[in-house]
Amino acid sequence: MVSTSFDIPGYRIVRSLGVVRGIVVRSRSIFGTIGAGLQTLVGGNITLLTNLCEKTRGEAFDLMLQHAAELGANAVVGARYDATEVMQGVTEVLAYGTAVVVERASS
């Protein structure tokens, strides 16, 4: 379970395991750059870059979940993304949050 808030409705946090993160650094290929450049001529959504961004965020998210599982967590709260251009055409995407152990709240 992953939440951008600091709780999960219907569950209570029984243990906090600390910050977890997944980092992916990706560059555009020359073909992707040319294709995206051609798409800008038409205007609208630049699907080549949208797909690249979505794939990179997904990989960072999966790495964050893997890190949480390694610590014994069954949930991540306060999940966030951050992106930084490391150099021209190279971007780092960071997914991070707090790994926690949750259990169902009694009614």
Backbone bond lengths (Angstrom), bond angles and torsions (degrees), N, CA, C in turn:
res aa  C-N    CA-C-N  psi(-1)  N-CA   C-N-CA  omega(-1)  CA-C   N-CA-C  phi
1 M - - - 1.448 - - 1.526 109.01 -
2 V 1.299 115.48 140.05 1.457 121.38 179.37 1.518 108.18 -134.61
3 S 1.325 115.13 136.49 1.459 120.43 179.38 1.525 109.78 -137.24
4 T 1.329 116.09 142.54 1.461 119.17 174.29 1.531 110.99 -81.20
5 S 1.322 116.47 -16.45 1.467 119.82 175.08 1.529 108.27 -87.19
6 F 1.308 116.42 178.79 1.458 119.68 -176.29 1.525 112.47 -100.82
7 D 1.333 114.73 20.52 1.462 120.41 172.38 1.517 108.00 -151.00
8 I 1.323 115.42 169.72 1.456 121.56 176.25 1.522 106.37 -127.05
9 P 1.323 117.85 113.76 1.460 120.40 -177.74 1.535 111.77 -52.83
10 G 1.330 115.15 132.63 1.452 120.78 179.66 1.520 113.98 88.17
11 Y 1.325 116.55 -1.89 1.463 121.56 -179.74 1.524 109.53 -130.37
12 R 1.306 115.80 156.83 1.462 119.06 173.23 1.525 108.52 -124.30
13 I 1.306 114.63 143.98 1.462 120.66 179.34 1.521 108.06 -79.78
14 V 1.334 116.54 123.72 1.458 120.63 -179.98 1.530 111.68 -103.48
15 R 1.334 115.58 -18.92 1.471 118.50 177.79 1.528 109.15 -158.53
16 S 1.319 115.44 136.32 1.461 121.69 175.38 1.525 107.80 -103.97
17 L 1.334 116.15 130.50 1.465 120.58 -175.13 1.523 113.70 -107.89
18 G 1.310 117.19 -0.45 1.455 120.46 176.03 1.523 113.91 104.16
19 V 1.312 114.15 -176.44 1.460 121.98 -176.42 1.526 110.13 -73.23
20 V 1.324 115.14 137.07 1.457 121.85 172.76 1.522 107.77 -124.53
21 R 1.324 115.03 153.57 1.459 118.01 -177.83 1.519 110.90 -152.48
22 G 1.295 113.80 158.42 1.454 122.77 172.04 1.508 107.66 -134.76
23 I 1.313 116.87 127.95 1.465 121.01 -176.59 1.528 109.12 -123.01
24 V 1.329 115.61 132.20 1.459 122.01 174.52 1.524 107.20 -129.94
25 V 1.321 116.16 131.37 1.466 121.52 175.30 1.522 106.41 -114.42
26 R 1.318 115.86 123.39 1.457 119.71 -172.88 1.515 110.32 -134.48
27 S 1.323 115.16 144.63 1.459 120.55 173.03 1.518 108.92 -115.92
28 R 1.296 115.82 157.45 1.467 120.81 175.03 1.517 107.93 -81.48
29 S 1.317 115.45 142.65 1.462 119.20 173.91 1.520 108.81 -77.66
30 I 1.306 116.79 162.80 1.463 120.46 177.98 1.528 110.26 -61.81
31 F 1.350 116.17 -35.78 1.467 119.68 179.56 1.527 110.83 -68.83
32 G 1.335 115.89 -40.39 1.458 119.76 177.52 1.511 111.84 -64.49
33 T 1.321 116.25 -39.36 1.461 121.04 179.47 1.527 110.57 -65.15
34 I 1.323 116.37 -43.83 1.477 119.93 178.92 1.524 109.87 -65.56
35 G 1.346 116.85 -45.99 1.461 120.74 179.94 1.517 112.40 -60.74
36 A 1.346 116.04 -42.89 1.466 119.98 178.60 1.522 110.09 -65.39
37 G 1.335 116.87 -38.26 1.466 120.45 177.35 1.518 111.48 -60.76
38 L 1.326 116.28 -40.84 1.465 120.22 177.74 1.522 111.01 -66.60
39 Q 1.337 116.79 -38.19 1.467 119.33 178.85 1.524 111.75 -65.47
40 T 1.334 118.21 -30.39 1.466 119.72 179.17 1.525 111.76 -66.22
41 L 1.338 116.99 -24.23 1.463 120.11 178.85 1.525 111.30 -66.62
42 V 1.342 116.18 -31.51 1.457 121.66 -179.02 1.522 110.51 -83.97
43 G 1.340 116.76 -31.48 1.458 121.48 -177.42 1.511 111.14 90.03
44 G 1.305 116.35 172.64 1.458 121.86 179.74 1.516 112.34 86.84
45 N 1.322 115.28 -160.07 1.463 121.95 -177.79 1.528 109.87 -67.81
46 I 1.299 117.12 128.88 1.463 122.08 177.89 1.522 106.45 -91.67
47 T 1.331 115.31 88.72 1.461 121.51 -170.08 1.524 113.82 -61.56
48 L 1.315 118.17 -32.11 1.469 119.69 178.80 1.527 110.49 -61.30
49 L 1.322 116.51 -43.63 1.464 119.85 -179.95 1.524 111.29 -76.51
50 T 1.335 116.92 -35.04 1.465 119.77 176.15 1.516 110.09 -59.33
51 N 1.327 116.34 -47.28 1.469 120.82 179.82 1.522 111.67 -63.63
52 L 1.328 117.20 -39.85 1.464 120.86 178.05 1.524 110.78 -63.21
53 C 1.323 116.71 -44.34 1.466 121.08 179.40 1.526 110.95 -64.34
54 E 1.316 116.57 -43.93 1.464 120.34 -179.18 1.525 110.89 -63.99
55 K 1.317 117.19 -41.83 1.467 121.26 178.57 1.528 110.68 -63.80
56 T 1.318 116.74 -42.87 1.467 121.15 -179.32 1.521 110.81 -65.63
57 R 1.327 118.01 -43.85 1.467 120.98 177.77 1.526 110.71 -63.28
58 G 1.314 116.49 -40.38 1.464 120.64 178.30 1.521 112.19 -61.91
59 E 1.325 116.75 -41.78 1.466 120.62 178.28 1.521 111.19 -65.40
60 A 1.336 117.03 -42.83 1.465 120.56 178.85 1.529 110.10 -63.36
61 F 1.332 117.13 -41.28 1.459 122.57 178.38 1.531 110.20 -61.43
62 D 1.329 116.98 -47.12 1.469 121.04 179.01 1.528 111.67 -61.00
63 L 1.330 117.47 -40.09 1.465 120.99 177.71 1.529 110.98 -64.60
64 M 1.346 116.91 -38.50 1.461 120.49 176.70 1.528 110.27 -61.63
65 L 1.335 116.81 -45.45 1.466 120.59 179.23 1.524 111.64 -63.69
66 Q 1.321 116.62 -37.85 1.467 120.86 177.10 1.524 110.48 -62.77
67 H 1.333 116.49 -43.50 1.465 121.46 178.24 1.531 109.77 -61.15
68 A 1.330 117.05 -42.81 1.467 121.31 179.45 1.530 110.56 -62.96
69 A 1.318 116.92 -43.83 1.466 120.69 179.83 1.527 111.17 -63.22
70 E 1.323 116.61 -38.15 1.471 120.53 178.28 1.527 111.67 -61.53
71 L 1.331 116.62 -29.67 1.466 120.77 178.69 1.531 112.29 -84.91
72 G 1.339 117.06 -8.08 1.454 120.97 -179.68 1.511 114.32 94.85
73 A 1.324 117.47 13.53 1.467 121.54 -179.28 1.525 110.86 -79.13
74 N 1.322 115.44 152.83 1.459 119.84 171.37 1.528 111.12 -117.76
75 A 1.350 116.13 8.76 1.465 120.65 177.64 1.527 109.27 -161.03
76 V 1.327 114.70 160.83 1.465 122.04 173.49 1.521 106.62 -130.98
77 V 1.328 116.26 129.22 1.465 121.30 176.86 1.518 109.51 -115.07
78 G 1.325 115.75 159.64 1.464 120.45 179.86 1.518 112.29 65.98
79 A 1.327 117.76 32.01 1.467 121.52 -176.73 1.528 110.85 -67.02
80 R 1.316 115.02 137.32 1.465 122.11 -179.06 1.525 109.81 -144.28
81 Y 1.328 115.33 163.93 1.466 123.43 171.52 1.516 108.87 -121.85
82 D 1.311 115.03 151.18 1.453 121.23 172.19 1.518 106.33 -143.21
83 A 1.314 117.12 147.55 1.465 120.93 177.84 1.517 108.85 -137.48
84 T 1.324 115.22 140.51 1.452 121.55 -179.65 1.521 108.88 -138.40
85 E 1.311 116.23 133.89 1.463 119.26 173.51 1.521 107.43 -80.17
86 V 1.333 116.33 112.16 1.464 122.28 -177.49 1.519 110.04 -74.50
87 M 1.307 116.02 -42.80 1.457 123.62 173.11 1.519 106.58 -154.07
88 Q 1.314 118.12 171.04 1.453 119.31 -174.97 1.531 110.29 -57.73
89 G 1.335 115.00 122.76 1.456 120.92 178.61 1.521 114.70 83.58
90 V 1.337 117.61 0.56 1.473 121.61 179.68 1.524 108.01 -123.71
91 T 1.320 115.48 122.15 1.461 120.76 -175.87 1.513 111.01 -124.67
92 E 1.323 115.42 138.75 1.458 122.60 173.88 1.521 107.51 -100.81
93 V 1.323 116.61 131.48 1.459 121.33 174.09 1.516 107.53 -117.70
94 L 1.313 115.50 128.00 1.459 122.89 -178.29 1.515 108.79 -118.24
95 A 1.323 116.54 126.12 1.463 122.47 170.33 1.521 105.85 -108.88
96 Y 1.333 117.63 130.48 1.457 119.41 -177.78 1.514 111.19 -146.93
97 G 1.307 115.28 160.44 1.451 121.87 178.85 1.517 109.15 -176.48
98 T 1.318 116.60 -168.78 1.458 122.70 179.01 1.519 108.95 -109.87
99 A 1.327 115.74 123.10 1.464 121.35 177.67 1.521 108.42 -77.52
100 V 1.321 115.85 133.06 1.460 120.71 -179.07 1.528 109.86 -139.75
101 V 1.327 113.71 161.59 1.463 121.26 168.89 1.513 105.40 -108.55
102 V 1.346 115.87 125.96 1.450 120.75 179.68 1.522 109.97 -120.30
103 E 1.318 114.01 157.19 1.465 119.94 172.37 1.521 107.33 -138.85
104 R 1.317 115.32 155.16 1.465 119.70 179.79 1.529 110.30 -58.23
105 A 1.306 114.90 135.67 1.467 119.98 176.33 1.525 108.35 -74.56
106 S 1.310 116.58 138.12 1.466 118.78 177.54 1.518 109.50 -74.86
107 S 1.318 115.41 143.15 1.475 120.46 -176.14 1.501 111.60 -80.76
